[in-house]
């Protein structure tokens, strides 16, 4: 299997992110919201490219020692190939380098594949936001992760 690199996305990638948002989410960010968030440095977006363009991305923010995964999506047809795991690994590596201590995210109660991924990374459910999603009033599960630096191999 080929190793897929994650790259920082910017203003030039907004159309591709917007398209992917539309393919992945019922409640999605608009092009203007993505542009504004990037312009204000409210979050960073990492992406994975493949044949035909952007196949996966993650938007995350870091502030005051905390990280929040805001959105993570993979193009239908490219799912279950490890792209989301690669992106999440990269986000956590960035967080460790930047001394971020805690990570958070919200996920739809019905999104079993995402929940499985997050739990494999050590996220644990810490709460429920009742009727959180406006399209169908589905609950969001709130997850937390203690982000620790890599173990020191020195003896």
C-alpha positions as CSV (number, residue, x, y, z in Angstrom):
1,X,0.0,0.0,0.0
2,X,1.3,3.5,-0.9
3,X,1.8,5.9,1.9
4,X,-0.4,8.9,1.5
5,X,0.8,12.4,2.6
6,X,-1.3,14.9,4.4
7,X,-0.8,18.5,3.4
8,X,-1.9,21.8,4.8
9,X,-4.7,23.3,2.7
10,X,-5.4,27.0,2.1
11,X,-7.4,29.5,0.2
12,X,-6.7,27.9,-3.2
13,X,-8.3,24.6,-1.9
14,X,-11.6,26.1,-0.7
15,X,-13.6,25.0,-3.7
16,X,-12.3,21.4,-3.3
17,X,-13.1,21.4,0.4
18,X,-16.6,22.9,-0.3
19,X,-17.3,20.2,-2.8
20,X,-16.2,17.4,-0.4
21,X,-18.3,19.0,2.4
22,X,-21.3,18.7,0.1
23,X,-20.6,15.0,-0.6
24,X,-20.0,14.1,3.0
25,X,-22.4,16.0,5.2
26,X,-26.1,16.8,5.5
27,X,-25.3,19.9,7.5
28,X,-22.3,21.5,5.9
29,X,-20.1,24.6,5.8
30,X,-20.5,27.0,2.9
31,X,-17.7,28.2,0.8
32,X,-17.9,31.6,2.6
33,X,-17.7,30.0,6.0
34,X,-14.6,28.0,5.0
35,X,-12.9,31.1,3.6
36,X,-13.7,33.2,6.6
37,X,-12.4,30.5,9.0
38,X,-9.1,30.2,7.1
39,X,-8.7,34.0,6.8
40,X,-9.2,34.4,10.6
41,X,-7.0,31.5,11.4
42,X,-9.9,30.0,13.3
43,X,-8.8,26.5,12.2
44,X,-6.4,24.6,9.9
45,X,-7.4,22.2,7.2
46,X,-5.3,19.2,6.2
47,X,-6.0,17.2,3.1
48,X,-5.2,14.0,1.2
49,X,-5.1,14.2,-2.5
50,X,-5.6,11.3,-5.0
51,X,-6.4,10.8,-8.6
52,X,-9.0,13.4,-9.4
53,X,-8.2,15.8,-6.5
54,X,-9.0,16.0,-2.8
55,X,-10.2,12.7,-1.4
56,X,-10.2,13.5,2.4
57,X,-9.8,16.4,4.7
58,X,-9.9,17.4,8.4
59,X,-10.5,20.8,9.9
60,X,-9.3,21.4,13.4
61,X,-8.6,24.2,15.8
62,X,-6.1,24.5,18.6
63,X,-6.3,27.1,21.4
64,X,-5.2,27.3,25.0
65,X,-3.9,23.7,25.1
66,X,-7.0,22.2,23.5
67,X,-7.8,20.8,20.1
68,X,-11.1,20.3,18.5
69,X,-11.8,18.2,15.4
70,X,-14.4,20.3,13.6
71,X,-15.0,18.2,10.5
72,X,-13.4,15.2,8.9
73,X,-14.6,13.7,5.7
74,X,-13.6,11.3,3.0
75,X,-15.0,11.2,-0.5
76,X,-17.4,8.3,-1.1
77,X,-15.6,5.6,-3.0
78,X,-12.4,6.4,-1.1
79,X,-13.6,5.4,2.3
80,X,-12.2,2.5,4.4
81,X,-8.8,3.1,2.9
82,X,-7.2,4.7,6.0
83,X,-7.3,8.4,4.8
84,X,-9.2,9.6,7.9
85,X,-6.9,7.6,10.2
86,X,-3.9,9.2,8.4
87,X,-5.4,12.7,8.9
88,X,-6.2,12.1,12.5
89,X,-2.7,10.7,13.2
90,X,-1.2,13.9,11.6
91,X,-3.4,16.2,13.7
92,X,-2.4,14.4,16.9
93,X,1.3,14.6,15.8
94,X,0.9,18.4,15.3
95,X,-0.8,18.7,18.7
96,X,2.0,16.9,20.5
97,X,4.6,19.2,18.8
98,X,2.5,22.2,19.9
99,X,2.0,20.9,23.5
100,X,-1.7,20.6,23.1
101,X,-3.0,18.5,26.0
102,X,-6.6,17.6,25.3
103,X,-8.7,16.9,22.2
104,X,-12.4,17.1,21.6
105,X,-14.9,16.3,18.9
106,X,-18.6,15.7,18.4
107,X,-20.1,13.0,16.2
108,X,-23.6,11.9,15.2
109,X,-24.9,9.1,17.4
110,X,-25.6,7.1,14.2
111,X,-22.1,7.5,12.7
112,X,-20.8,4.1,13.7
113,X,-17.7,4.1,11.4
114,X,-16.5,7.5,12.8
115,X,-17.2,6.4,16.4
116,X,-15.2,3.3,15.8
117,X,-12.3,5.3,14.3
118,X,-12.2,7.8,17.2
119,X,-12.4,5.0,19.8
120,X,-9.5,3.2,18.2
121,X,-7.5,6.4,18.7
122,X,-8.4,6.5,22.4
123,X,-11.2,9.1,22.4
124,X,-13.7,8.3,25.0
125,X,-17.3,9.5,25.2
126,X,-17.8,12.2,27.9
127,X,-21.2,13.6,27.1
128,X,-24.2,13.9,24.8
129,X,-25.6,17.1,23.2
130,X,-29.3,16.3,22.8
131,X,-30.9,17.2,19.5
132,X,-27.7,18.8,18.3
133,X,-28.0,18.5,14.6
134,X,-30.5,20.8,13.0
135,X,-31.4,18.6,10.0
136,X,-32.9,15.8,12.0
137,X,-32.4,16.7,15.7
138,X,-30.0,13.8,16.2
139,X,-27.9,13.8,19.3
140,X,-24.2,14.5,19.1
141,X,-21.8,12.4,21.2
142,X,-19.0,14.4,22.8
143,X,-15.6,12.7,22.8
144,X,-12.4,13.6,24.6
145,X,-8.8,12.5,24.3
146,X,-5.8,13.1,26.6
147,X,-3.0,13.9,24.1
148,X,0.3,12.7,25.5
149,X,3.7,13.2,24.0
150,X,5.4,10.1,22.6
151,X,7.1,7.9,25.2
152,X,10.6,8.9,25.9
153,X,12.8,6.0,24.7
154,X,15.8,7.4,26.6
155,X,17.1,5.2,29.5
